[in-house]
Amino acid sequence: MFKESETIKFKKTTAELKEAVVSISAILNKHGRGEVYFGIKDDGPVVGQTIGKNTIKDVTQTIVDNIEPK
């Protein structure tokens, strides 16, 4: 089982993308680097996620569109 930390955050699904962007911004502001994983519950169990062909592109675009500087 994985553990969250100040530089590692878990989101159960990409439906939590807004929250993920907030987490990414906070991690970058404080530490300059970090990781957000989808398909993992906050308390660590991996639940996985089925994604469509555009999911990675959509997640990437949402992050790029909402975090400054680019």
trRosetta pair geometry for C-beta under 8 A, 3 or more apart (Angstrom, degrees):
i j d omega theta_ij theta_ji phi_ij phi_ji
1 44 4.1 57 177 149 103 131
1 45 6.4 -37 -124 -78 104 52
2 8 7.5 -117 169 147 117 137
2 10 7.0 137 95 -70 125 131
2 37 7.6 10 106 47 168 157
2 40 6.2 -16 51 -162 133 148
2 44 5.0 -177 64 -142 60 85
2 46 7.5 80 5 -57 111 90
3 8 7.6 83 97 86 56 130
3 44 6.0 -15 -82 -92 46 120
4 8 5.7 -157 -143 99 48 83
4 9 5.8 41 -140 -115 109 44
4 10 5.7 -106 -78 3 105 97
4 42 6.7 -21 -31 -166 142 64
4 44 7.6 -126 -19 -70 78 77
5 8 4.8 51 38 36 87 94
6 27 7.2 148 154 -118 64 81
6 30 6.8 -91 171 106 116 140
6 31 6.5 135 127 -47 106 137
6 34 7.6 -103 124 -110 60 133
7 27 5.7 109 -128 -151 53 112
7 31 5.2 -91 -93 96 105 172
7 33 6.9 27 -153 102 121 66
7 34 3.8 -143 -162 -114 71 97
7 35 6.8 54 146 20 77 73
8 34 6.5 -150 -63 -169 40 90
8 35 5.2 0 -113 65 73 97
8 36 7.9 164 -159 -85 44 35
8 37 7.3 11 -171 -4 88 107
9 20 7.3 167 105 -128 126 67
9 23 4.4 -106 70 178 173 145
9 24 8.0 -122 42 -60 135 55
9 27 6.9 -127 -12 -54 118 132
9 34 7.3 45 -1 151 93 124
9 35 7.4 -177 30 97 64 54
9 36 4.8 -16 69 -112 98 79
9 37 7.4 -180 90 25 48 68
10 36 7.6 170 -87 -160 19 61
10 37 5.3 -23 -112 68 67 95
10 40 4.0 -89 -147 96 120 105
10 41 6.5 28 134 96 135 19
10 42 5.5 174 78 -102 110 37
10 44 7.2 -172 -25 -86 167 34
11 14 7.4 86 116 -87 128 31
11 16 4.1 -159 -162 82 116 130
11 17 7.7 107 161 -73 163 36
11 19 6.4 151 -111 87 120 110
11 20 5.0 -49 -42 -74 155 106
11 23 7.7 -160 -54 19 110 151
11 36 6.4 25 -5 176 110 103
11 37 7.1 180 29 89 71 46
11 38 5.1 -28 76 -106 99 67
11 40 7.4 66 51 56 34 72
12 15 7.8 -27 83 51 91 98
12 16 6.3 96 42 -10 75 136
12 38 7.6 2 99 -160 18 65
12 39 7.3 46 -175 -109 34 15
12 40 7.2 -114 -100 77 41 28
12 41 5.4 28 -94 -98 94 58
12 42 7.4 -46 -48 -26 91 73
12 47 6.3 6 -152 46 83 140
12 49 8.0 130 151 -74 53 117
13 16 6.0 116 67 3 61 92
13 38 6.3 46 -155 -169 20 103
13 39 7.1 64 -96 -76 49 51
13 49 5.4 145 -121 -115 75 131
14 17 5.4 24 180 -60 68 101
14 20 7.9 -41 -136 -5 53 150
14 38 5.3 17 -64 -143 71 153
14 49 6.8 130 -11 165 89 155
14 51 7.0 76 -9 -109 141 105
14 55 6.1 -166 -18 -161 172 109
14 58 7.8 81 169 93 141 114
14 59 6.0 -92 -137 -81 122 114
16 19 4.6 -43 179 45 89 118
16 20 5.8 103 118 -32 82 95
16 38 7.7 171 56 -120 101 93
17 20 5.2 -53 -146 34 35 117
17 21 6.5 39 156 -22 67 99
17 59 6.4 -139 -122 -118 119 77
17 62 5.6 13 167 117 130 164
18 21 5.9 -52 -153 30 31 110
18 22 6.8 31 149 -15 63 104
19 22 5.6 -52 -153 36 36 114
19 23 6.4 38 149 -19 67 105
20 23 5.5 -54 -148 38 34 113
20 24 6.2 36 153 -21 67 104
20 36 5.0 117 -155 167 98 153
20 38 7.3 -23 -91 -74 148 96
20 59 7.9 -25 96 -151 151 102
20 63 8.0 -63 117 -83 105 98
21 24 5.6 -49 -144 35 32 112
21 25 6.3 34 155 -20 63 105
21 62 6.4 -105 -70 140 127 100
21 63 6.1 -166 -108 -105 90 62
21 66 4.9 5 -166 98 143 143
21 67 6.7 -149 -162 -53 92 98
22 25 5.8 -55 -150 36 29 112
22 26 6.4 27 154 -16 64 108
23 26 5.8 -58 -148 38 30 110
23 27 6.1 30 156 -19 66 108
23 36 5.6 118 98 -97 126 125
24 27 5.8 -55 -146 37 29 111
24 28 6.2 24 158 -15 65 109
24 34 7.2 -173 -131 77 55 111
24 36 5.6 -69 -70 -21 91 136
24 63 6.3 -21 83 -134 170 108
24 67 6.4 -69 110 -80 116 143
25 28 6.0 -59 -146 40 26 107
25 29 6.2 26 157 -19 64 110
25 66 7.8 -84 -58 129 122 95
25 67 5.6 -160 -87 -114 89 100
26 29 5.8 -56 -144 36 28 111
26 30 6.3 9 163 -4 64 112
27 30 6.4 -72 -147 46 24 97
27 31 5.6 -41 -179 39 66 112
27 33 7.5 -55 146 115 103 20
27 34 3.4 -84 171 35 137 154
27 36 7.6 -161 3 -51 152 95
28 31 7.1 -75 -111 60 17 69
28 32 6.3 46 -157 -121 56 20
28 33 7.2 52 -109 -67 66 22
28 34 6.8 -121 -59 22 56 106
28 67 7.2 72 35 -164 157 133
31 34 5.6 86 74 -50 132 107
37 40 5.0 26 109 17 117 127
38 49 5.8 -44 137 16 101 153
38 59 7.7 -102 -26 -114 147 150
39 46 6.4 21 134 -161 90 77
39 47 5.9 -148 -175 68 60 69
39 48 4.9 4 -164 -136 118 17
39 49 4.0 -121 -89 -5 98 101
40 44 6.8 -29 178 -155 105 24
40 45 7.1 172 -156 89 67 35
40 46 5.3 -36 -103 -104 83 59
40 47 6.8 158 -105 17 25 78
41 44 6.5 -23 76 45 85 29
41 45 5.0 16 32 56 118 83
41 47 5.9 78 -36 -20 92 119
51 55 3.7 -95 -172 30 111 163
51 56 7.2 77 150 -38 148 75
52 55 5.1 128 53 -37 67 97
54 57 5.0 -63 -163 50 66 115
54 58 5.4 69 139 -29 90 106
55 58 5.7 -59 -144 38 28 111
55 59 6.3 26 159 -18 65 106
56 59 5.9 -53 -145 37 30 110
56 60 6.2 29 156 -17 64 109
57 60 5.8 -59 -147 40 28 111
57 61 6.1 26 157 -18 65 110
58 61 5.8 -55 -142 38 28 109
58 62 6.3 30 157 -21 63 106
59 62 5.9 -56 -149 34 28 111
59 63 6.6 27 154 -17 63 106
60 63 5.9 -59 -153 36 30 110
60 64 6.2 27 154 -16 67 109
61 64 5.6 -55 -143 40 32 111
61 65 6.0 30 158 -19 67 111
62 65 5.9 -58 -142 39 26 110
62 66 6.2 -2 166 1 62 120
63 66 6.4 -81 -144 47 22 95
63 67 5.9 -11 177 3 67 121
64 67 7.1 -68 -122 41 17 90
64 70 6.6 34 -157 -139 80 93
67 70 7.5 119 94 -106 78 39
